[in-house]
Amino acid sequence: MQRLTFEQHLLLMEALNELTNKVRDRVAAGDTYLQDTLTTLETIENTIAAGTVHIKPLPGATRQIGEAA
């Protein structure tokens, strides 16, 4: 199974969000035939957003995020 890099994950989320917003605007403008598409896109967005992103720490890193220097 191939995993997305952090950048790929963000790009996918941004592109999907833009598409979902455009479809949502069209549904709001009266194109109700796109409602099923909107529901599917929102489901995909939620699935991707619920995924876990693993980021490896830099070699030699000793501090945790938010920890004072």
Secondary structure, DSSP 8 states (H G I E B T S, - for coil): -----HHHHHHHHHHHHHHHHHHHHHHHTT-GGGHHHHHHHHHHHHHHHTS-------TT----TT---
